[in-house]
Amino acid sequence: MTVTYDFTGKTAFVTGGSAGMGAATVRAFAQAGAAVAIVDLDGDAARQLADELNTDGLRAVAVQCDVSDESQVAAAVRATVETYGSLDMAFNNAGIMLPPVDSADETADAFDTIVAVNLRGVWASTKHELVQMRKQGSGAIVNCSSLGGLVGGSGRATYHATKHGVIGATKSVALQYGKHGIRVNAVCPGTISTPMVERMIAGGELDPDAASAGVPLGRLGLPEEIAAAVLWLCSDAASYVTGVALPVDAGYTAQ
């Protein structure tokens, strides 16, 4: 069964929007009628995707942005509102992962790099999205946590700490902003076939067969399956859902 939504007249803001789960979500929002800001550090890739969507008669704009820099995030939100007139939905998806390391050997620079994007970036994005949504009295934000926000992971303590932090921030903001008509949730993807995961496989950090065998559904996820969860959380179908960390992980955390 294919589920469709009508987001005509609404604006979506997607960080890390040029590839993987972000690009799949951008496409899904645009195909559902939303105008979409594709926000990404890789401005060329964002522009390429925007051009593709606009050629197809959809509405998208590319915004180059380093989410670890709050001033750039604020400017990206302003540019989106100036272009489309509102900010109704956001998927704060930008994130990074470094190779696994013994916790006793991790450098402060590596720690700061991961926190800057995965936690500070979500904080800055949420903050400036809320500024606009609070003015409107409505909005839906979905933060990208991870399976790693629900469980630990040997060799990646800092990554998992940031993704746990995203869930804590999501729940706290949801409690504060419900009175403003704003819903805030998180998705927790399992192992999804994205460029990041492909790099992990190529580098010998992940065995795809073992990962597939380790979940009840027996396969890796697709970016479109995360997009489907994000669109549902942003839609009126989820109008009574806020403060949730939704696993989309093939049942891994049910074990």
C-alpha positions in Angstrom: 0.0 0.0 0.0 1.3 3.5 -0.9 0.5 6.2 1.5 0.2 9.7 0.1 0.1 13.1 1.8 -0.9 16.6 0.6 1.5 19.2 1.8 0.5 21.8 -0.8 1.2 25.3 0.4 3.6 24.1 3.1 7.4 24.5 3.3 9.8 21.8 4.5 13.4 22.3 5.6 15.8 19.3 5.4 19.4 19.4 6.6 21.8 16.9 5.1 19.3 17.0 2.3 21.5 16.2 -0.7 22.0 12.5 -0.2 20.8 9.3 1.5 17.9 9.7 3.9 17.9 13.4 3.5 17.5 13.3 -0.3 14.8 10.6 0.0 12.9 12.8 2.4 13.4 15.9 0.2 11.9 14.0 -2.8 9.0 12.7 -0.7 8.1 16.2 0.6 8.3 17.7 -2.9 6.3 14.9 -4.5 3.6 15.5 -1.8 3.4 19.2 -2.9 5.7 20.9 -0.4 8.2 23.5 -1.3 11.5 22.2 0.1 14.8 23.8 1.2 17.6 21.4 0.6 20.2 22.4 3.2 23.6 20.8 2.9 27.3 21.5 3.4 27.7 20.2 -0.2 26.1 23.1 -2.0 26.8 21.6 -5.5 25.0 18.4 -4.6 22.1 20.3 -3.1 21.8 22.5 -6.2 21.9 19.4 -8.5 19.0 17.9 -6.6 17.0 21.2 -6.5 17.5 21.5 -10.3 16.3 18.0 -10.8 13.1 18.6 -8.8 12.4 22.0 -10.3 12.8 20.4 -13.8 10.1 17.9 -12.8 7.7 20.8 -11.9 8.3 20.5 -8.2 9.5 23.3 -5.9 12.9 23.2 -4.2 15.8 25.5 -3.4 19.4 24.7 -2.4 20.9 26.3 0.6 24.6 25.7 1.4 25.0 25.5 5.1 27.4 24.1 7.8 25.0 23.1 10.6 27.8 23.3 13.1 27.8 27.1 12.6 24.8 28.7 14.2 24.9 31.8 12.1 24.8 29.8 8.9 21.8 27.8 10.2 20.0 31.1 11.1 20.7 32.4 7.6 19.4 29.2 6.0 16.1 29.4 7.9 15.7 33.1 7.0 16.5 32.4 3.3 13.9 29.6 3.3 11.2 31.8 4.8 12.1 34.7 2.5 11.8 32.3 -0.5 8.6 30.5 0.4 6.9 32.5 3.1 6.7 30.0 5.9 8.5 27.1 7.6 6.0 24.3 8.4 8.1 21.1 8.6 11.7 20.3 9.3 13.9 17.2 9.2 17.2 17.8 11.0 19.0 15.0 9.4 22.6 16.2 9.0 25.0 13.9 10.9 28.5 12.4 10.7 30.2 9.3 11.9 34.0 8.7 12.3 35.8 5.4 12.3 35.5 3.4 15.5 38.2 4.1 18.1 39.1 2.8 21.6 37.5 5.3 24.0 40.8 5.7 25.8 42.5 6.8 22.6 39.9 9.2 21.2 41.1 12.7 20.6 39.4 15.8 21.8 39.3 17.0 18.2 37.4 13.9 17.1 35.0 14.4 20.0 34.4 18.0 19.1 33.9 17.3 15.4 31.2 14.7 16.1 29.4 16.8 18.7 29.6 19.9 16.5 27.5 18.3 13.8 25.4 15.7 15.5 24.3 17.6 18.6 25.2 21.2 18.2 23.9 21.1 14.6 20.5 19.7 15.7 20.4 22.2 18.5 21.0 25.2 16.2 18.6 23.9 13.6 15.8 23.3 16.1 16.4 26.6 17.7 16.0 28.7 14.6 13.2 26.6 13.2 11.3 27.2 16.5 11.8 31.0 16.2 9.8 30.9 12.9 7.3 28.3 14.0 6.6 30.1 17.2 5.6 33.2 15.2 3.3 31.0 13.1 1.8 29.1 16.0 2.3 25.8 14.2 5.0 23.4 12.9 6.4 19.9 13.0 10.1 19.1 13.6 11.7 15.7 13.3 15.2 15.2 14.5 17.3 12.4 13.2 18.7 10.4 16.1 19.7 6.8 15.4 19.5 3.2 16.6 22.6 4.5 18.4 20.4 6.9 20.4 18.7 3.9 22.0 21.6 1.5 22.6 25.4 1.6 23.1 28.0 0.8 20.5 31.6 -0.4 21.1 34.1 2.0 19.6 31.7 4.8 19.0 30.9 6.2 22.4 30.8 9.8 21.3 28.6 9.1 18.3 26.1 7.3 20.5 26.3 10.0 23.1 25.3 12.6 20.6 22.4 10.5 19.3 21.2 9.9 22.9 21.5 13.7 23.4 19.2 14.3 20.3 16.5 12.2 22.0 16.8 14.1 25.3 16.6 17.4 23.5 13.7 16.3 21.4 11.6 15.2 24.4 12.4 18.4 26.3 11.6 20.8 23.4 8.4 18.8 22.8 7.3 19.4 26.4 7.9 23.1 26.1 6.5 23.8 22.6 3.3 21.9 22.5 1.5 25.0 23.9 2.7 26.8 20.8 1.2 24.3 18.4 4.6 22.7 17.5 5.2 19.0 17.6 8.8 17.7 18.0 9.7 14.1 17.4 12.8 12.0 16.5 13.4 9.0 14.2 15.9 6.4 15.1 17.1 4.7 11.9 18.7 1.3 12.0 21.2 0.3 9.4 20.1 2.0 6.2 21.6 1.7 2.7 23.0 5.2 2.5 26.4 6.6 1.3 27.6 6.6 4.9 26.8 2.9 5.4 28.3 2.1 2.0 31.5 3.7 3.1 31.4 1.7 6.3 31.0 -1.5 4.3 33.8 -0.6 1.9 36.1 0.2 4.8 35.4 -3.1 6.5 33.6 -1.5 9.5 30.3 -3.2 8.7 29.4 -6.6 7.4 26.0 -6.2 5.6 25.2 -9.9 5.8 25.7 -9.9 9.6 23.8 -6.7 10.0 20.9 -8.1 8.0 20.9 -11.4 9.9 20.9 -9.4 13.2 17.4 -8.0 12.7 14.0 -9.7 12.6 13.2 -8.3 9.1 16.5 -9.7 7.8 17.6 -6.9 5.6 19.1 -3.4 5.5 16.6 -0.5 5.4 16.0 1.9 2.5 16.3 5.7 2.7 12.7 5.9 1.5 11.6 4.0 4.5 13.0 6.7 6.8 11.4 9.3 4.6 8.0 7.6 5.0 8.3 7.8 8.8 9.4 11.5 8.7 6.4 12.5 6.5 4.0 10.6 8.7 5.4 12.4 11.8 5.0 15.8 10.0 1.5 15.0 8.7 -1.9 15.5 10.3 -2.0 11.8 10.6 0.4 12.2 13.6 -1.4 15.2 15.0 -1.4 13.7 18.5 2.2 12.5 18.5 5.0 14.5 20.1 8.1 13.8 22.1 8.5 10.4 20.6 11.7 8.7 19.5 10.5 6.3 16.8 12.7 3.3 16.0 12.8 2.5 12.3 15.2 -0.3 12.8 13.8 -3.6 11.4 13.1 -4.7 15.0 16.6 -4.5 16.4 15.7 -2.8 19.6 12.7 -5.2 20.2 15.2 -8.0 20.9 
